[in-house]
Amino acid sequence: MAETTRRRPPTILSVDDDPPVLEAIGADLRSRYGASYRVVTASSAADALRVVERLRLRGDALALLVADQRMPGASGTDLIGAAKQSFPGLRSVLLTAYADTDAAITAINEVDLDHYVLKPWHPPEERLYPVLDELLEEWHASRPPLEGGLRLVGDRWSAASHQLRDFLARNLVPFRWVEVGTREADQLVTAAPDGAALPLLVLEDGTTLPDPPLAEVARTLALTGSADVEFHDLVVVGAGPSGLAAAVYAGSEGLSAVVVEAEAPGGQAGLSSRIENYLGFPGGVSGAELTRRAHAQARRFGSVLLAPHRAVGVRRQDPYRAVVLADGRELHCSAVVLATGVQYRRLEAPGVERLTGAGIYYGAASTEAAAMKGERVVVVGGANSAGQAALHLSRFAAEVVVAVRAGTLAEKMSAYLVQRLESTGNVRIVTRARVERVEGDHRLEVVHLASAGGAERLEAAGMFVFVGAQPGTEWLAGDVARDDRGFVLTGPDLRPDLWPLDRDPYLLETSMPAVFAVGDVRAQSVKRIASAVGEGSIAVQFVHQVLRHG
């Protein structure tokens, strides 16, 4: 019976109390998606909730909910909020009249509405299907396989298991997590022919990789491309938003580009549970989804991603440049864009280092959020990334304690995030706070906070750390000029004695001609995703100047 249940197609549910409208939306949905999805209609919110509960009990998947906003008994917003309690990954669309646009905008904040569509939506090929196609693609990309496929056996509180789990998630690889100690985990470990070391990666064909290095995982799963040609127009170091933007614009303009990434595409932005102030996404977009789109776009234009590969040097060999990789290879090119971003600073407090990866995580660690259901978690930090993580965790945790060093959230956090945190019932904000120490045997158990209100002992299952960032640019020392904090100097910030040519440096050019720096790694840059994307695209224009004039 379970096998039959798993084979049932995912469901699209549409709800409207107006019979002609319900018939029309149902017909359009079946016409487009009927071959791959089960399309179900309901004439009221109450009927729809009964469908949702039936799907949950049967173990079926609900992919998309299309709901009218104005219905007797409950609004479309209320319905979506209730449905997401049973299906957190559900994608949602409101059907609205012009008069209900404000309600749809409110629903984006209240229930994480993905999109709204104005009535009438005809022709659906222009006004409905493109929206739904993208949402369903996102749903499939974020959904782990129910059976077969890639499986990862590990201990939730193991740092090695967390590292591999996080690596797969950040590289957008669908996999199923199998907790050690379960019957399935025991069977997989016992059947492994080459040892039972954890974490254990089980491929679709049954091949097992016990405690594999990330580079081996990348090779096995074909996550990394190959730089087959000996020379490139452009080498981009770093696959965050600025690096991917440079790759997209370089490829679209006919330049051969290769992107070198030490960990996974997306950078810090890729770890964000939701980015709400990025132009063109009124409902917000997750860092993973933005990364998936940008990576696909770069590949479409012919750019190649090498990951995980770490750059360890850049050398000037006029008229060319060489980027040296940790494995000894060199990538030769006409120009280089440094887009390495920044790394979270380590939190200095007794016990933190020992429990990192075992309840203590740097960044949003979205792979761990669902495991915090019903628990207390602590978020350390007061900038936007901490605020977004706190909101995301509040959907799962019983309580989220935000520990802020400043006297108020407003010092570093955007106003819209401050307002949402202050209005979220299970979020508590502690100001002028610092972590004194943490405790736990094999996992985090207790966080000791000191604040203006006194000392506090918090039993907690997780602590997510956002205590500022620093550039990892030590590998550039002696070759590319940096400021006293390690950020790369460019353009007007370069002193005359740091610049070797007769011409002035281009705006984003470093002290090594034809080497540019963009995004968070650049001194004086605006630390925002949109700014980083803009700099990555602008840098390509200067690369053209280098190719033409040197």
TAFEN-V337713 format. One record per pair of residues at least 4 apart in sequence whose C-alpha atoms are under 7 Angstrom apart, sorted by the first residue. I is the first residue (numbers start at 0). J is the second residue. If there is no record, write none. Layout:
I|J, I|J
This chain:
0|4, 1|5, 2|6, 3|7, 4|58, 4|59, 8|35, 8|36, 8|37, 9|36, 9|37, 9|59, 9|60, 9|61, 9|62, 10|36, 10|37, 10|38, 10|60, 10|61, 10|62, 11|36, 11|37, 11|38, 11|39, 11|61, 11|62, 11|63, 11|64, 12|38, 12|39, 12|40, 12|63, 12|64, 12|65, 13|25, 13|39, 13|40, 13|41, 13|64, 13|65, 13|66, 14|21, 14|40, 14|41, 14|42, 14|43, 14|47, 14|65, 14|66, 14|67, 15|20, 15|21, 15|41, 15|42, 15|43, 15|66, 15|67, 16|42, 16|43, 16|70, 17|21, 18|22, 19|23, 20|24, 21|25, 22|26, 23|27, 24|28, 25|29, 25|40, 26|30, 27|31, 28|32, 28|33, 28|38, 29|33, 29|38, 32|36, 33|37, 33|38, 41|46, 41|47, 42|46, 43|47, 43|70, 44|48, 44|73, 44|78, 45|49, 46|50, 47|51, 48|52, 48|82, 49|53, 50|54, 51|55, 51|82, 52|56, 53|57, 54|58, 54|59, 54|60, 55|59, 55|85, 61|86, 61|89, 62|89, 62|90, 62|135, 62|138, 63|89, 63|90, 63|91, 64|90, 64|91, 64|92, 65|91, 65|92, 65|93, 65|94, 66|75, 66|92, 66|93, 66|94, 67|75, 67|93, 67|94, 67|95, 68|74, 68|75, 68|76, 68|93, 68|94, 68|95, 69|74, 69|75, 70|74, 70|75, 73|77, 73|78, 74|78, 75|79, 75|93, 76|80, 76|106, 76|110, 77|81, 78|82, 79|83, 79|91, 79|110, 80|84, 80|110, 82|86, 83|87, 83|89, 90|113, 90|134, 90|138, 91|112, 91|113, 91|114, 92|112, 92|113, 92|114, 92|115, 93|103, 93|114, 93|115, 93|116, 94|115, 94|116, 94|117, 94|118, 95|99, 95|100, 95|115, 95|116, 95|117, 95|118, 96|100, 96|117, 96|118, 97|117, 99|103, 100|104, 101|105, 102|106, 103|107, 103|115, 105|109, 106|110, 106|111, 106|112, 107|111, 107|112, 107|113, 107|282, 111|282, 112|282, 113|282, 114|282, 116|120, 120|126, 120|127, 121|126, 122|126, 123|127, 123|128, 124|128, 124|129, 125|129, 127|131, 128|132, 129|133, 130|134, 131|135, 132|136, 133|137, 134|138, 135|139, 136|140, 137|141, 138|142, 142|173, 143|173, 143|174, 143|175, 144|148, 144|173, 144|174, 144|175, 147|203, 148|174, 148|202, 148|203, 149|174, 149|175, 149|201, 149|202, 149|203, 150|174, 150|175, 150|176, 150|177, 150|200, 150|201, 150|202, 151|174, 151|175, 151|176, 151|177, 151|198, 151|199, 151|200, 151|201, 152|176, 152|177, 152|178, 152|179, 152|184, 152|197, 152|198, 152|199, 152|200, 153|160, 153|177, 153|178, 153|179, 153|197, 153|198, 153|199, 154|160, 154|178, 154|179, 155|160, 155|161, 155|178, 156|357, 156|358, 156|442, 157|161, 157|356, 157|357, 158|162, 158|355, 158|356, 158|357, 159|163, 159|198, 160|164, 160|198, 161|165, 161|356, 162|166, 163|167, 164|168, 165|169, 165|366, 166|170, 166|263, 167|171, 167|172, 168|172, 169|263, 169|264, 169|287, 170|263, 170|264, 177|184, 178|184, 179|184, 180|184, 180|185, 181|185, 182|186, 183|187, 184|188, 185|189, 186|190, 187|191, 188|195, 191|195, 191|207, 194|209, 195|199, 195|209, 196|209, 196|210, 197|209, 197|210, 198|209, 198|210, 199|207, 199|208, 199|209, 199|210, 200|207, 200|208, 200|209, 201|205, 201|206, 201|207, 201|208, 202|206, 202|207, 211|215, 211|216, 212|216, 213|217, 214|218, 214|307, 215|219, 216|220, 217|221, 217|222, 217|223, 218|222, 218|223, 223|304, 223|305, 223|306, 224|303, 224|304, 224|305, 225|305, 229|331, 230|331, 230|332, 231|255, 231|256, 231|331, 231|332, 231|333, 232|254, 232|255, 232|256, 232|332, 232|333, 232|334, 233|255, 233|256, 233|257, 233|332, 233|333, 233|334, 233|335, 234|256, 234|257, 234|258, 234|332, 234|334, 234|335, 234|336, 235|242, 235|257, 235|258, 235|259, 235|335, 235|336, 235|337, 235|338, 236|242, 236|258, 236|259, 236|260, 236|336, 236|337, 236|338, 236|339, 237|242, 237|258, 237|259, 237|260, 237|337, 237|338, 237|339, 238|242, 238|243, 238|258, 238|259, 238|260, 238|264, 238|265, 238|266, 239|243, 239|264, 239|265, 239|266, 239|268, 240|244, 240|265, 240|528, 240|531, 240|532, 241|245, 241|338, 241|517, 241|518, 241|531, 241|532, 241|534, 241|535, 242|246, 242|338, 242|535, 243|247, 243|293, 243|294, 243|297, 244|248, 244|532, 244|535, 244|536, 245|249, 245|535, 245|536, 245|538, 245|539, 246|250, 246|256, 246|297, 246|302, 247|251, 247|296, 247|297, 247|300, 248|252, 248|536, 248|539, 249|253, 249|254, 249|256, 249|539, 250|254, 250|255, 250|256, 250|297, 250|300, 250|301, 250|302, 251|300, 255|302, 256|302, 256|303, 257|302, 257|303, 257|304, 258|303, 258|304, 258|305, 259|304, 259|305, 259|306, 259|308, 260|264, 260|305, 260|306, 260|307, 260|308, 260|309, 261|306, 261|307, 261|308, 261|309, 262|306, 262|307, 263|306, 263|307, 264|290, 265|269, 265|290, 268|286, 269|286, 269|287, 269|290, 270|286, 270|287, 270|362, 270|363, 270|364, 271|285, 271|286, 271|363, 271|384, 272|285, 272|286, 272|363, 272|365, 272|387, 272|388, 272|391, 273|283, 273|284, 273|285, 273|286, 273|387, 274|283, 274|284, 274|285, 274|286, 275|282, 275|283, 275|284, 276|283, 277|529, 280|284, 284|288, 284|289, 285|289, 286|290, 287|291, 288|292, 289|293, 290|294, 291|295, 292|296, 293|297, 294|298, 295|299, 296|300, 297|301, 297|302, 298|302, 298|303, 308|324, 309|324, 309|325, 310|322, 310|323, 310|324, 310|325, 311|323, 311|324, 311|325, 311|474, 312|322, 312|323, 312|474, 312|475, 313|321, 313|322, 313|323, 314|320, 314|321, 314|322, 315|319, 315|320, 315|321, 316|320, 319|331, 319|332, 319|333, 320|331, 320|332, 320|333, 320|334, 321|329, 321|330, 321|331, 321|332, 322|329, 322|330, 322|331, 323|327, 323|328, 323|329, 323|330, 324|328, 324|329, 333|546, 334|513, 334|514, 334|542, 335|513, 335|514, 335|515, 336|514, 336|515, 336|516, 337|515, 337|516, 337|517, 338|516, 338|517, 338|518, 338|520, 339|520, 340|470, 340|518, 340|519, 340|520, 341|468, 341|469, 341|470, 341|471, 341|519, 341|520, 342|468, 342|469, 342|470, 342|471, 343|361, 343|465, 343|466, 343|467, 343|468, 343|469, 344|466, 344|467, 344|468, 344|469, 346|466, 348|434, 348|435, 348|436, 349|436, 349|437, 350|354, 350|436, 350|437, 350|438, 351|355, 351|437, 354|358, 354|359, 354|442, 354|443, 355|359, 355|360, 356|360, 357|442, 357|443, 358|442, 358|443, 358|460, 358|461, 358|462, 359|443, 359|461, 359|462, 359|463, 360|364, 360|462, 360|463, 360|464, 361|463, 361|464, 361|465, 362|463, 362|464, 362|465, 363|388, 363|463, 364|368, 367|371, 368|392, 368|395, 369|395, 371|395, 371|396, 371|460, 372|395, 372|396, 372|397, 373|395, 373|396, 373|397, 374|396, 374|397, 374|398, 374|459, 374|460, 375|396, 375|397, 375|398, 375|399, 375|459, 375|460, 376|396, 376|398, 376|399, 376|400, 376|459, 376|460, 376|461, 376|462, 377|399, 377|400, 377|401, 377|461, 377|462, 377|463, 378|385, 378|389, 378|400, 378|401, 378|402, 378|462, 378|463, 378|464, 379|401, 379|402, 379|403, 379|463, 379|464, 379|465, 379|466, 380|385, 380|402, 380|403, 380|464, 380|465, 380|466, 381|385, 381|386, 381|403, 381|408, 381|411, 381|412, 382|386, 382|411, 382|412, 383|387, 383|412, 383|413, 384|388, 385|389, 385|465, 386|390, 386|416, 387|391, 388|392, 389|393, 389|399, 390|420, 392|396, 393|398, 393|399, 393|425, 393|426, 397|425, 398|425, 398|426, 399|425, 399|426, 399|427, 400|426, 400|427, 400|428, 401|427, 401|428, 401|429, 402|428, 402|429, 402|430, 402|432, 402|433, 403|429, 403|430, 403|431, 403|432, 404|430, 404|431, 404|432, 404|433, 405|430, 405|431, 406|430, 406|431, 407|430, 408|412, 408|417, 409|413, 409|414, 409|417, 412|416, 412|417, 413|417, 414|418, 415|419, 416|420, 417|421, 418|422, 419|423, 420|426, 430|450, 431|450, 431|451, 432|448, 432|449, 432|450, 432|451, 433|448, 433|449, 433|450, 434|447, 434|448, 434|449, 435|447, 435|448, 435|449, 436|446, 436|447, 437|445, 437|446, 437|447, 438|443, 438|444, 438|445, 438|446, 439|443, 439|444, 439|445, 443|459, 443|460, 443|461, 444|458, 444|459, 444|460, 445|456, 445|457, 445|458, 445|459, 446|456, 446|457, 446|458, 446|459, 447|455, 447|456, 447|457, 448|454, 448|455, 448|456, 449|453, 449|454, 449|455, 450|454, 470|485, 470|486, 470|520, 472|485, 475|479, 479|509, 479|510, 479|511, 480|487, 480|488, 480|510, 481|485, 481|486, 481|487, 481|488, 482|486, 482|487, 482|488, 486|520, 486|521, 486|522, 487|516, 487|520, 487|521, 487|522, 488|492, 488|493, 488|509, 488|521, 488|522, 489|493, 489|506, 489|507, 489|508, 489|509, 489|510, 489|516, 490|504, 490|505, 490|506, 490|507, 490|508, 490|509, 491|506, 493|497, 493|498, 493|510, 494|498, 497|510, 498|510, 504|508, 505|541, 507|515, 507|516, 507|517, 507|538, 508|512, 508|513, 508|514, 508|515, 508|516, 509|514, 509|515, 509|516, 513|545, 515|538, 516|520, 516|521, 517|521, 517|531, 517|534, 517|535, 518|524, 518|531, 518|534, 519|524, 519|526, 519|531, 525|530, 527|531, 528|532, 529|533, 530|534, 531|535, 532|536, 533|537, 534|538, 535|539, 538|542, 539|543, 540|544, 541|545, 542|546, 543|547, 544|548, 544|549, 545|549
